[in-house]
Amino acid sequence: MADNKRHNVGARASSQGTSGAAGQGMAGAMVPLEVALSGAIGARVRISTAAPTVSTLEGTLFTACPITNLVAINTADGKQTQSGDYHVIPVSRIQSFQLLSLAPSSTSPDGPSFSDAVPSVHALDIRALKAREAAAVGKLQENEARRGKGVTREAQDLFDAFSRTMPARWDGPSIIVADAVAIAPPYRVDDCRPLVAGDTAALARVRKVLEMERKKIELRTASATIGTTNTFSRNSTANNPNPASGPGAAGQRKGG
């Protein structure tokens, strides 16, 4: 009830302000505050806020968002075109607002224009945006194509290693290198076969790279295993610094 009363009072104040400043003879019909604010974008207004922070702001109404229920007002003196002093206010905190003057383009038969916006609003290059979108989608599709489906981590590491130096793609679980050699699971040297009969040079090269990459993977796996073992040993020693002590341990021998 209180909100409806406040909204009606604000809308009435808007109508009175319009009559006094612009002399348009607008009727004093009561409308919701949100509707009145949306129709006043670009106009010069005076907004009074309710508690807990009571204040009065005067400036150009920059926007009124019906989704977030927020308004933005530019309280700059009007001489600044590129910058301003903007205040964001929740609609629920607005006690009343008064329309001081209409927006410069509001009397135009075509309505408000982006060319009159302050700060200036530049036209978007739709072709450039579509090109960026297509490039981003293509990059995502390329990354997805490089990811094997239902393969092991080792297989993906081998694929990534090949793709850094040669064209590579997936054909189900098999890795196709340079459209010349297929590597089938479990991706050993003997699992390589040429796609073109008699192409022994490509087969030898792929086998050599595969052998080197498998050795790198084995070394990384061994290093990780050794590191885990050492960490486990240090933790065990820290938790049991004197493993020989205890009820079952042999005591020191006394006497001669």
N, C-alpha and C positions, 0 to 999 in steps of 0.2 A: 504494500500500500504506500509506504513511504517512498519507495523507488519510483512508482508510477507518478506520484505527486511531484517529485523532484524532476522527473523527465518532462512532465507537462509544463512545469514552471520554466525549465530551460528552453523548451520549444517556443513558449510564449515570448520569452525574452528575445529569442532570435527574430521573431516576427516584428516585435517592436523596434529592434535595432535596425532592421531592414527598412522599415517605414521612415525612421528618422534620418538614416544616412543616405539612402538611395531614393527615397520618395516614390517607390513603385506602387504603393497602395496595396501591399499584400495583406491578405486576410489573416486574422489572428487565430487560425485553426490550430488545434493542439495535435502535435505529432510526436512519436517517440524520439527521444534524444538521439539515438543512433541514426535514424533517418535524417534528422535535421543536420547532424554533423556531416554525414555523407554528401549531402547536397551543398555544403558550404566549403568543400575543398577548394583551396586557392583563394578564398576570401580572407579578409582581415577580421579577426574575431577577438573577443575578450572572454577568457575562460576563468571561472572561479572554482577552486577545488575545495572539497570538504575536509573535515578532520580525518586523521590526526595532523596533517600538514596543510593548513589553510593558506592559500595563496591565490593571487590573481595574475594571470599571464595574458599579455596582449601581443598579437602577431599574426602571421599568415598560417592558416591551417594547411599543413603539408599533406597529411593523409589521415584517414579514419578507417581502420581495419575491422571489418565485421567478424573476422575469425578469432583474432586475439583480443578483441574489444579494447584496443588501444588507439589513441590519437597522437599525432606528432604535430607540434606547433613550432614555427620558426619565429623567435622573438627578436630577430635582427631588425635594424632600423629600416630595412628595405633598400639600402644603397648597395649592399653586398650581393653579388650575383653568383659567385662561385662557392661561397661558404656562408654559414649562418650559425645561429644559436638555437639548437633544437632541444625540445623538451618532450618526453614521451609520458603520456598520462593515461591511466586506466579510465575507461568510460565510467566505471562505477564510482570513481572519486570526483566526478564533475558535479558540482552543485548547480551551476548554471552557466550559460554562455550567451554572448550577445554578438550579433552580426554587425560589424562596424561599417564595412564596405564590401561590395561584391567583387568577385574575382575579375581581373581585367578582361578575360575572354568569355565570361559567363553570359554576356549579352549577345554573343555571336550566334547566328542561327545554326551553326555547325557544332556548337557546344565547346567545351574546353579543348585546348590543343596542346600536344606535347611540346610544340615549339615555344610556348610561353611558360613552360615549367621552370621553376627556380628551386634548386640548381637545375641547369639545363639537362635534358634527357636526350641522349643521342640515339639515332636509329640503329638497330641491330643489323649486322650483316648476316642474314639468314643463310646464305650460301656458305659462308665461312663456318658458321655453327654446325651446319649439316655435314660439312667436310670433317670437322673435329669429331663429330659423333660417329661418322663412318670409320674414321681412323681408330677411335677408341674401341668400337665394336670389333673391328678387324683384329686389333691387338689381343683382345680377350679371346676371340675365336682361335687365333694362332697359339696362344698359351694353352688353351684347352686341348688343341690338337697335339701338342707336345707332351701331354700328360697321358701315360699309359693307363688303360682300363683293366683292373684286375691283375696287375703285375706286381712283382716284389720291389722292394726299395732298391735292391741291387740292380734289377733290370732298368729301373728309372735312372739310376746313376750312370749306367752304361750308355743309355740313350742320350742323356745330357752331355756326356763326354764326347760322343760321336758328333752330336749336333753343333758342338763348338768349332769343329774343323771341317765337317762334311755335311751335306744335306742329309737329313734323317727324318723318317716318319714311321708311324706305327701301322702295322697291318695285322689287326687283332693283337695277339701277344708277341708277334715277331717284329723285329726291328729291321727296317729296310734302309740301307745305307747307299746314298747316291743312285738310287734306282738300279743298282748293279748287284748288290749282295744282300741276302736275307739271313738274319741271325735268329734262329728259333730257340725257344727255351730248352735247356737251362742256360743258354747263352755262353756255351764253351766254344773253344776254337774249332772243334770238330762239328759244331752246329751251324757253321757258316756254309752257305751254298750260293753259287753264282746264279743270277737271274738271266744272264746272257751266256749262252753256251760258249765255252772257250775263253772267257774273260778271266784268265788266270792272274793278270796283274792286279785287277781290282780285288779279287779274292785274297791274294797274298797281302795286300796293303791292309785290308779290313782285319784279317786275322792277326797281323802284327799289332795294329792299334788295340784290338780286343785283348790280346795277351798282356800288353802293357797296362791297360786300364784295369784288368782283373788283378794284376799284381799290386796296383795302387790301392784297390779296394781291400785286398787281403792285408796289406800293411796297415791301413787305417783301422781295420777291424782288430788286428793284433795289438796295435797301440792302445786302442780303447779298452781292450780286455786287460792289458797289463796295468793301465791306469786304474781300472776298477779294482783289480786285485791288490794293488799297493794301498789304495784308499781303505779297503777292507782290513788289510793287515795293520795299518796305523790305528784304525779305530779299535781293533781288537786289543792292541797293545795298550792303548790309552785306557780302555775299560778294565784291563787286567794287568797292571804294571808288574806284578810279581806272581806269575803263573805257577811257580814251584811251591808257594806257600799254601797252607790249608791243612785241614785235618788229615788228609791222606798223604801229605807230602812228608818226606823223610826229614827229621830234624838234624841239627848239627851234632856231630859226634863229640861227646865229652870225654875228657880224660885221655890217658895215653895208651 
